[in-house]
Structure formats: C-alpha cells, structure tokens
C-alpha cells in the first residue's frame, strides 16, 4: 500500500505561534504546517499503530478507532489520563450518534508514548491555553481520538456526522498522520453562516503532518472518501479536543432521550454519506430538528 507519509523532505516556512492564534481569532480556524510540531522521524512508528485499531462498530462509516481522555490537574499543571474513556455527544451536535455513550478501546501506550505524539499534545495544550473558548481549570477535559478511515472503490468511508456541523468541543485539532496515494475525497470543508445562509469559504486537503485547528465559529465537514482503484485507501488522523465539562453537554441517566450503548451497534445515516447539506442557521444549530435538507451541488 503506497503511502504519502514519507514526504518530509518538503520545506515549509516555520509557522509562528502568533500566526496560528491570529488565524483562529480572525477566521475561526487555522491550518498549521508540518514544521510546527518538529522532527517527524518518529512518525512512521506512530502510523504503524493504526494497523491495530479496532473497528468502530457504533456507527456506519468504515472507521477504525481508539479513544482516551485526559483531565487537567491544576495542582501539578498537567494532563492526567482518565481511567474512563466513555464518549458522549449531544444530539444537537451529532444527530447520527448523539445522545449515546460510546465505549471505545483505549489508545495504546505505544502511540501515546511516541515522541511526536507527545510533542503534538504538549504544543496543542500551549495553543489552547491562549484561546478564549477554554479555561485551564479542574473542569477541563482533553479528548484524543485516533481514527483510521478505510475505503475502496466499492465501499466509502466517512465521518459522523458526514455533513456540515459544529463539534460540541470549542477547540479541536485535526492532526493528519497519513493517507494513501489512491485516496479520493478526504478533504476538509470550511463554511460560515452569512445572512441566514451557509457559505462554503474553503476546501483544503490537509497533508500528512499538517494540522487543522477548528473552533465553533465555523461549520466544517470532511468529504467522504473512496479509492481510485480496488485497493483499499486509508486516512489516519488524531483529533485532540478541549472542552470544559461545566459548559459541555453531559449524559444524564434519567434522560429518557439518552441511550447508553453497552455493545456494538450500527446506526444508519440514510445514505447521506455521499453528499453534504446546506441548511438555514436555525437548522444548523440543531440537526435533530432538521427535516428539510438540501443536497449541496458538489461532486466528490
């Protein structure tokens, strides 16, 4: 399987920390280049761990996934690994898999201990400390999602939700570790709501070891991916999310609308994975109540 990972000879201008913060403040997102996170010599070892990720059976999309969560310790000023890794999203942010408690395998020590991954994690913390959406107090929760998308020409892979959305976490880093040269799709779409309509402002392919930093002021999506041929294409990413628990949606066991998922289940998304959708501002704020979805005129 031909990979694009070994392309580190490309030269990128060193990106200033202040430029990342300015882009996020002015545009709601920032594209962080390869050199920002330093030496990539340990990237192949990190990518190798994606081969062992278990299938994400909680929803469709042909994803392989592990998840770990950290809590912020104000006494020691450091992130402490949480023994629990239950993952919950509100349905208002994820109409496909929201209001479920999803239980994934934990990220391996081999991946978490990789020097490049640790550098990414620490630099993400450094950036997030200077962003207004999060507070570094005892309520801070940092989530790590290690995800592989795997597809061929007869089987698409896609994220959940697969259309334009906001994450419930106010600060999200999308680190791309690898994708194969036969990948079709897998591009990031950025959109804003202007005068009660959604306007796509940018479509960008994040290359291996580049990063996309996202906030809540923009909508975003990733185009479903396939392959140019019958061989499998893969795209390997790490999401690092920052969220204060006191401001985030939480699972309430007595809420009749919430569902605890204790075993693998598959949820259908009604074949929406091939297209993105444009909605009014009100619909974007709550996909659960949205029933009038218009196909976006984009061919992928």
C-alpha positions in Angstrom: 0.0 0.0 0.0 1.7 3.2 -1.2 1.6 5.9 1.4 2.3 9.6 1.3 3.9 9.7 4.7 7.5 9.7 3.6 7.4 13.2 2.1 9.1 15.0 4.9 11.8 16.5 2.5 9.3 19.2 1.6 10.3 22.5 3.0 7.8 24.6 5.0 8.3 28.0 6.4 8.4 27.8 10.2 5.0 28.9 11.4 4.8 31.5 14.2 2.7 30.6 17.2 1.1 34.1 17.0 0.1 33.4 13.4 -1.9 30.4 14.4 -3.7 32.3 17.2 -4.4 35.2 14.8 -5.9 33.0 12.2 -8.1 31.2 14.7 -9.3 34.5 16.1 -10.0 36.2 12.8 -11.2 33.2 10.7 -12.4 30.6 13.2 -9.8 28.1 12.1 -6.1 27.7 11.3 -4.0 25.4 9.1 -0.8 24.5 10.9 2.1 23.4 8.8 4.4 20.4 9.1 7.4 22.1 10.8 5.4 23.5 13.7 5.4 20.2 15.6 9.1 19.5 15.0 11.0 16.4 13.9 8.9 13.8 12.0 11.4 10.9 12.3 9.1 9.1 14.7 6.0 9.5 12.6 6.3 6.0 10.9 6.2 4.3 14.3 3.1 6.3 15.2 1.4 5.4 11.9 2.2 1.7 12.4 -0.2 1.6 15.4 -3.1 2.5 13.2 -2.9 -1.0 11.7 -4.1 -2.4 15.1 -7.1 -0.1 15.6 -10.4 -2.0 16.2 -13.4 -1.4 14.0 -15.8 1.4 15.1 -19.0 -0.6 15.3 -21.1 2.1 16.9 -22.0 3.7 13.6 -21.5 3.2 9.9 -18.6 4.8 8.0 -15.9 2.2 7.8 -13.8 3.7 10.6 -11.3 2.1 13.0 -10.9 3.9 16.3 -9.5 4.2 19.8 -10.2 7.0 22.3 -8.6 8.2 25.5 -9.4 11.2 27.7 -7.3 13.4 30.0 -8.4 15.6 32.9 -6.5 18.8 33.8 -4.8 18.8 37.2 -4.4 22.4 38.4 -2.2 21.4 41.3 0.5 19.9 39.0 -0.4 21.9 36.0 -0.6 18.8 33.8 -3.0 16.5 32.0 -3.8 13.2 33.8 -5.0 10.2 31.9 -8.6 9.4 32.9 -9.2 5.6 33.6 -12.7 6.0 32.0 -13.0 6.8 28.3 -16.7 6.8 27.8 -17.6 9.3 25.0 -20.8 11.3 24.8 -22.0 13.9 22.3 -25.3 15.8 22.4 -27.8 15.0 19.6 -27.9 18.7 18.8 -24.3 18.4 17.6 -24.4 14.9 16.2 -27.8 13.8 15.0 -26.4 10.4 14.0 -24.6 9.3 17.1 -25.6 11.9 19.6 -27.2 11.1 23.0 -25.3 7.8 23.2 -22.5 6.8 25.5 -20.0 5.2 23.2 -17.2 3.0 24.6 -14.1 2.6 22.5 -10.8 0.8 23.1 -8.2 3.0 24.7 -5.3 4.4 22.7 -2.2 2.2 23.0 0.7 3.2 25.2 2.9 2.8 22.1 1.0 5.6 20.4 0.7 7.9 23.4 4.4 7.4 24.2 5.6 8.3 20.8 7.7 11.4 20.9 6.0 13.1 18.0 2.6 12.5 19.5 3.7 13.8 22.9 5.1 16.9 21.2 1.8 17.4 19.4 -0.1 17.0 22.6 2.0 19.5 24.5 2.0 22.1 21.7 -1.8 21.7 21.4 -2.1 22.5 25.1 0.2 25.5 24.6 -2.0 26.9 21.9 -5.3 26.1 23.7 -4.1 27.9 26.8 -4.2 31.2 24.8 -7.6 30.6 23.2 -10.7 32.1 24.8 -13.1 29.2 24.4 -11.5 27.0 27.1 -10.3 27.5 30.7 -7.5 25.6 32.1 -9.2 24.7 35.4 -10.2 21.4 37.0 -13.2 21.1 34.6 -11.0 20.9 31.5 -11.3 17.6 29.6 -8.9 16.8 26.7 -10.0 14.0 24.4 -7.8 12.1 22.0 -9.5 10.2 19.1 -7.2 8.0 17.0 -9.1 7.2 13.8 -8.5 5.4 10.6 -10.8 5.7 7.6 -10.6 2.7 5.3 -12.3 2.5 1.9 -12.1 1.2 -1.7 -14.0 2.0 -4.9 -17.0 -0.1 -3.7 -17.1 1.0 -0.1 -17.0 4.6 1.1 -15.6 5.8 4.5 -16.9 8.9 6.2 -17.1 10.7 9.5 -20.1 11.1 11.8 -21.9 13.3 11.1 -21.0 13.4 7.5 -22.3 16.9 6.7 -21.5 20.4 7.7 -21.6 20.7 11.5 -20.0 22.1 14.7 -18.4 20.0 17.3 -19.5 20.3 20.9 -15.9 20.8 21.8 -14.9 24.5 21.3 -11.3 23.7 20.3 -10.4 20.8 18.0 -7.1 19.9 16.5 -7.2 17.6 13.4 -3.8 16.1 13.0 -3.3 14.1 9.8 -0.7 11.4 10.1 -1.0 9.6 6.8 -3.1 8.9 3.7 -2.5 6.6 0.8 -1.9 7.9 -2.7 -5.1 6.2 -4.1 -7.4 8.2 -1.8 -10.4 10.0 -3.4 -12.0 12.6 -1.1 -10.9 13.1 2.5 -10.9 16.9 2.1 -11.9 19.4 4.8 -14.7 21.8 4.0 -15.0 25.1 5.9 -18.2 27.1 5.9 -19.8 30.1 7.6 -23.3 31.2 8.2 -23.9 34.5 6.5 -27.3 36.2 6.5 -29.1 33.0 7.4 -27.5 31.0 4.6 -24.4 28.7 4.7 -21.5 29.8 2.5 -18.6 27.4 1.9 -15.4 29.5 2.1 -12.7 26.9 1.7 -12.0 23.4 0.8 -8.5 22.2 1.8 -6.6 18.9 1.8 -4.6 18.6 5.0 -1.4 16.7 4.1 0.4 14.3 6.3 1.7 16.0 9.5 -0.2 19.2 8.8 -3.0 20.1 11.3 -6.3 21.9 11.0 -7.4 23.8 14.1 -11.1 24.4 14.4 -13.4 26.5 16.6 -17.2 26.9 16.9 -17.5 30.0 14.8 -17.3 27.9 11.6 -19.0 24.9 10.2 -16.9 22.1 8.9 -17.0 18.6 7.4 -14.8 16.0 5.7 -15.7 14.8 2.3 -16.5 11.0 2.3 -13.5 9.1 0.9 -13.1 6.2 -1.6 -10.2 5.0 -3.7 -9.1 5.3 -7.3 -8.9 1.5 -7.7 -10.0 -1.7 -6.0 -7.2 -1.4 -3.4 -8.0 0.0 0.0 -7.3 3.6 0.7 -6.7 4.8 4.3 -6.6 8.1 6.0 -5.1 8.2 9.6 -5.9 11.1 11.9 -5.7 12.2 15.5 -8.3 14.5 16.9 -7.3 16.4 20.1 -10.3 18.2 21.6 -10.5 20.7 24.5 -13.7 21.2 26.5 -14.8 22.4 29.9 -17.1 19.9 31.5 -19.1 22.6 33.2 -20.0 24.1 29.8 -20.4 20.8 27.9 -23.4 18.5 27.3 -23.3 15.6 29.7 -25.0 12.3 29.8 -27.9 12.1 32.2 -29.0 8.6 33.1 -32.6 9.7 33.8 -33.0 11.4 30.5 -35.3 9.3 28.5 -33.9 10.7 25.3 -30.4 9.4 26.0 -29.3 5.9 25.2 -26.4 4.0 26.9 -24.7 1.9 24.3 -23.1 -1.1 26.0 -22.3 -3.2 22.9 -21.5 -2.5 19.3 -24.5 -1.3 17.3 -24.7 0.0 13.8 -26.7 3.1 13.0 -27.9 4.1 9.5 -27.4 7.6 8.3 -29.9 7.1 5.5 -27.3 7.1 2.7 -26.4 10.7 3.4 -22.7 9.9 3.4 -22.3 10.7 -0.3 -23.4 14.3 0.0 -23.2 17.4 2.2 -26.1 19.5 3.2 -26.9 23.2 3.5 -29.4 24.4 6.0 -30.7 27.6 7.4 -29.0 29.0 10.5 -31.7 27.6 12.8 -31.4 24.1 11.3 -27.6 24.2 11.6 -28.0 24.9 15.4 -30.0 21.7 15.9 -29.7 19.0 13.3 -32.0 16.8 15.4 -34.9 19.1 14.4 -33.9 19.5 10.8 -36.0 17.7 8.3 -35.6 19.9 5.2 -32.1 19.1 3.9 -31.0 20.4 0.6 -28.3 18.5 -1.3 -25.2 20.5 -1.8 -24.2 20.7 -5.5 -20.7 19.2 -5.1 -19.5 16.1 -6.9 -16.9 14.1 -5.0 
